[in-house]
Amino acid sequence: MTTKEVKLMTTGPAAAAMIGSGIGALVMGLMTTGAELSAALKTFLTWTAPVGPLSGKTGMAIIAWLIAWALLNTFWKGKDVSIDKAFRVTLALIAVGVLFTFPPFFEAFAE
């Protein structure tokens, strides 16, 4: 009789992907609010004139997501991380990021 060796997957890479996406959503919200509050940031985020600052906002969010995902994946590769905790952190980051994209929120800080 043969025995099968079962390899369990670690949760670190999945947690890294989740939290990385939350960080990307937060950066998107921060760039959205920041572009409304700072003319210099709005100009900096205008990577493509026809698109306006949206090109830089999404670009910065993607860059932040990729960096966060890569770093967290490097730290957590082969490790078990609490998926429940990672999910809650991700939801919190996304919620704050979405809040920062709502006009009633960022217009409250505008001059």
N, C-alpha and C positions, 0 to 999 in steps of 0.2 A: 504494500500500500504506500502510495506517495503522499507527501504533504505539500500543500501549496503555501508558498510564502506570500502573505498579503502585505502589500505596501500601502500604508495610509498616507494620504496627502496632507501636507502641512497647511495651515491656514494663513501663514504670513503673507504670501503673495496675493491672496484674495483680499485680505485686510488692507494691504498696500494699495491695491487698485481702487478699493472703495474710498479710503480716506484721501487718496490722490484726486479722485473726482470731486470730492467735497471741497478740497483746497482750490481746485480749478473754478468751481462755482463761486466760492468766496471771493477769489481774485476778480472774477467777472463783475460781481456786485461792487467791489471796491473801486474798480476802474470806472464803472458806470457813474457812481456817485462822485468820484474824484474828478471826472471829466466835466461834470456839471458845476463843481465848485472851483475848479482851477482852469483858467484859460490856457495856461502853459501846458498842463497835462492834456487838455483837449487837443492842442496843436501837436504835441508829441505823439498822441495816439492816432492821428490822421496819417496812417501808413499809405492809404490809397485815397486820392481826392474824391472820386465818385462815391465811395463808400463812407467816407468821413471817419470820425473817431471809432465807429463800430469795428473797423478793421483792426485797430490796435487793441481795443477792448477784448475781442475774441482771441486775437493773437497772444496777448499777455496771459489770458486764461489758459490757453492751450499749452503755452510754455510752462506756466506754473504747474499745471496738471502733470505734464511729462516729467518735470524735475522732481516733483513730490513723489510721483509713482516710482521713478527710478531709484531715488534715495531710500524710500521706505522698503521697496522690494529688496534692495541690497542689504539693508539692516535685518529684515525679517525673513529672508530666504532660508528655508529649512527649519523655521521656528513655528511654534504654535502660538497664535495670537487670538485673543477672545474676539470671535466674530460678532457677538452681541454688542460688545463695547465699541468695536470698529464701526458697526452699523449705526449705533447711536451717535457717535462722533460725526459720522458722515451726514446723517440727517440734520444735525445741528449746524454743520458748516453750510450745507445746502440751504437751510432755512434762513440763515443770516445773509448768505449770498443773494437769495431771491428778494429778501427784504430790501437790500441795498439797491435793487434794480427798479423798485416801484417809485414812480414820480412823486407821489405824496410824501414819501420818505425823504428823498434827496432834495426836493424843493423846499423842505422845511429848513435846510441848512444854507440854501442859496441866499445871496444878498438881495 
